[in-house]
Amino acid sequence: MICTHVVMSHTDLINLWPSLSDFASDLSVKYGTAKAMRRRSSIPPGYWAAMVAKAKARKIKGVTEEALALAAAKPEGAAA
């Protein structure tokens, strides 16, 4: 059996937005804060609900609370 499920990182999920500026605007954070989230591949849980809602509004697929939680639980540098 081959596992085809790939766990996306927080960076991968952020990169689904048209631009980092759009992501920052959607989460009501400064551009520098969004850039730091992407660089660290870490989105604080307090932003998850807004991120899921904004992704849904933009019709961005794959951004769910489950995907965010799996990304947070994935050890840095681990293979999916």
Secondary structure, DSSP 8 states (H G I E B T S, - for coil): ---------HHHHHTTSS-HHHHHHHHT--HHHHHHHHHHT---GGGHHHHHHHHHHHT-TT--HHHHHHHHHS-TT---
